Structure formats: structure tokens, C-alpha cells
Amino acid sequence: MSYRFPPLSTFRTFEAAARHLSFKKAAEELHVTPSAVSQQIKNLESYLGLPLFQRQPNALRLTEDGTAMIPNIRAGLDCFAAGIEITRHGKTRSLNVSAPPSFATRWLVPHLSRFSIAHPDVAIRITSNPDTIDGPHAFPVRTDEETDPRQEMSEVAIRFGSGVYPGHRVEKLLTPDYVLVCSPALRDGATPLHTLDDLRRQILIHDETIPVVEKRPSWTQWLKLAGIAGMDSEHGPRFSNSVLVHEAALGGQGVALVIRQHVEADVAAGRLVIPFSFTIPAAYAYFLVTPEADAENTIVLAFRDWIRAEISPQSAH
């Protein structure tokens, strides 16, 4: 959409005159004559079709319309000034990325150095927030009133959920699957885990990270898939954060259902093992979610391209 504006100089002149309540002082600040200031104000008033000042013999006052207009004019001039300063000083660009705790800890942070190497001019900030996992609450939508156009901070969110986020640009990154993991010490310990029947003597660790119960990884579902009947699938400790589930499994406290893509490094290093090949698909997927206002931002696009390249195509369904 295009707009027709009077010359920018008229707004600058109006702001100076309103601040000083004097055409003479505004003229001194702008290095022009008082008559030039008066003419600029008249041009602006003519364009708007209303008076901005009450001209009295020994005083100059803003009209009601002038008073209402001045805060936004000042904010606009500040934005212009900030934009010019950015080009003068090469201000560092910033990107805020919010992600679920487990994804941030087990996937994003270990890969992040490659983005920093490719984009050394981008100051990236990672926030780990359980609110990035879908629950019964509404998805928080950033409004224009919450955005300062003078800031260079762009933002994206990595959501674990359904993919329905109105007012945002949404792109699926990965549909993960859950596998059973345990520590090598547990697998080969006093109550070894070498056959499916050995599971009956193991402690089942439960992950309650996802607020919606029916969307959580289910031991009942995994045991049914493995053909194990008559086993209590509800006993065992419960954790509200998948990072804690991961740590409990590493510590040999039991067997856990975890996202396979989150434990690949631990399995490769021998810290965890996957004793059985059965997997269950996650009820949710990971999505890159961007406010529409930031969707075409060059930094956001760079991050999108990078994360798509980093996530293995074989892992995304």
C-alpha cells in the first residue's frame, strides 16, 4: 500500500515549533528564517485541512489537533533517526529463538555453532520455554503494539505441537518418533535387559512434559506394539520436563521413552542404548513459527534455511 505524505521537512519543522512554541526558536534550530518556518507550517496545515497552532500576538499554542498529532510525529522522526544510525554504525543484528527445553538442550545448542560461524554478524539469543509446547492454553500472538520498530531484534519460535498458530508463518521441521532407551549399566546390570520379557523387572520412567495427557508418549502404546501383555504400564516415577527424563535415563534410574532425534549423540557416544527397535510416532511435530511481520526478514530467512539444512531429511516425515 502506498501513501502520499507532505515533505518530511514539514514534519521536522512542526516538531521543532511545537517543542519551542516559537517559530523564531525553531528557525534558529533549523538554520532557516522564521518566515520559512511559518510557510512550512502553513503548507502542512493546508495539506491536513486544519490548524495546528493558535497564533496569538505574544504566544504560540498548539491546537487540540496539533497536541494529538505531536507524539506520533516525534516517534516517527525517532524511527527515521534510528534507521540512519543503523547504517552509520553497522549495528549488530539480533535474533531471538525460543524453543522447548529438550529440543534446545539436546538438538539446537549442539548444532548452533554452525549457524554462528555462517552468520557472525548475528547476535543470537536462545530462550528455553515450556510454553513452546502446545497445551490447553492459547498460543501467544505478538501484536504490533508490542513491537518497537526501532529495534533490530527479530524472533522465531520452535513449537512442539499441532501446527495451528493463527497470524504466524508456520513451517514443519520434523515429526519425531519415540524410542526406548536406558543406560548401558542398566542393560547389563543385576536385572539385565536383553529380552522383551526382561522389561517386567524394569522401572518405567514417565514423561509428562506435554500438558495434554493424550498427546504424551505412552508406555501402554509402546508395550502393545512390542507385544507385551499383562504388564503394569503406569508404575514408575514421573517427570514434568523431558530434560529430567533424559537425565534419569542417563543415571540408570529406569527405562524411558524419548525422542530418538534427541538421543542420537548419546547413543553414538555409548552413554545410552536403544535395546529394542520399536518406535512410536509423536502426536506432535516441531514447527518453525514466525510472526508475519518478521517472516521475510533476512535474518529469519537465513535461520530458516540453516535449520532446514541441519535437520536430516531422512528424519522429517
Secondary structure by P-SEA (a helix, b strand, c coil): cccccccaaaaaaaaaaaacccaaaaaaaacccaaaaaaaaaaaaaaacccccccccccccccaaaaacaaaaaaaaaaaaaaaaaaacccbbbbbbbbccccccccccccaaaaaaaccccbbbbbbbcccccccccccccccccccccccccccccccccccccccccccccccbbbbbbcccccccccccccccccccbbbbbbcccccccccccaaaaaaaacccccccccccccccaaaaaaaaaaccccccccccccaaaaaaccccccccbbbbbcbbbbbcccccccccaaaaaaaaaaaaaccccccc
